[in-house]
Amino acid sequence: MSHEQTIILYRPMLQAIAYNLVRCKADAEDIVQETFLRWLTLGPQKVENTKAYLVRAVRNNCLNHLNTLRKKKEELFGNNN
């Protein structure tokens, strides 16, 4: 499967996963885009299970994004939510 076919096949699923975690369509799209870019620069041939890699990468990138937002919120408003 070509890189383009892989992206077309998995993008909708990955965007749904990302949206369910971050609850922001724009952020979800950005996270999926960045994940695909990292995957392409890594060299997709180095990944045994592309779907599993992309799902895990999107999930981890979403969690990192949420942690960054939480830290920014704490810096701005203190720990008193």
C-alpha positions in Angstrom: 0.0 0.0 0.0 1.4 3.4 -0.9 1.8 6.3 1.6 -1.1 8.1 0.0 -3.4 5.1 0.2 -2.4 4.6 3.9 -3.2 8.2 4.7 -6.6 8.1 2.9 -7.5 4.8 4.6 -6.6 5.7 8.2 -7.2 9.5 8.4 -10.9 9.3 9.2 -10.4 6.8 12.0 -7.4 8.6 13.4 -9.3 11.9 13.4 -12.2 10.3 15.2 -9.8 8.9 17.9 -8.1 12.3 18.2 -11.4 14.2 18.4 -12.8 11.9 21.1 -9.7 12.6 23.2 -9.2 16.4 22.7 -12.8 17.4 21.8 -11.6 20.1 19.3 -11.8 19.4 15.6 -9.0 21.7 14.6 -6.6 20.3 17.3 -7.5 16.7 16.3 -6.8 17.5 12.6 -3.4 19.0 13.5 -2.5 16.1 15.7 -3.3 13.6 13.0 -1.4 15.7 10.4 1.7 15.9 12.6 1.5 12.1 13.3 1.5 11.4 9.6 4.4 13.7 9.0 6.4 12.0 11.7 5.5 8.6 10.3 6.7 9.6 6.8 10.0 11.0 8.1 10.5 7.9 10.3 10.3 5.7 7.2 7.1 3.7 7.1 9.0 0.6 6.0 10.5 0.5 9.5 7.0 0.0 11.0 5.7 -3.5 11.2 2.1 -2.7 11.9 1.2 0.7 10.4 -2.3 0.9 11.8 -1.2 0.0 15.3 1.7 2.4 15.1 -0.5 5.3 13.9 -3.3 4.7 16.5 -0.8 4.6 19.3 1.1 7.6 18.0 -2.2 9.7 17.7 -3.3 8.6 21.2 0.1 9.6 22.7 0.2 12.9 20.8 -3.3 13.7 22.1 -2.3 12.9 25.7 0.8 15.1 25.3 -1.4 17.9 23.9 -3.8 17.6 26.8 -1.0 17.7 29.3 0.5 20.8 27.6 -2.9 22.5 27.8 -3.3 21.5 31.5 0.1 22.9 32.3 -0.6 26.2 30.5 -3.9 26.5 32.4 -2.1 25.9 35.7 0.5 28.6 34.8 -2.2 31.1 34.0 -4.7 30.4 36.8 -2.7 28.6 39.4 -3.5 25.2 40.8 -7.0 26.4 42.0 -8.8 25.2 38.9 
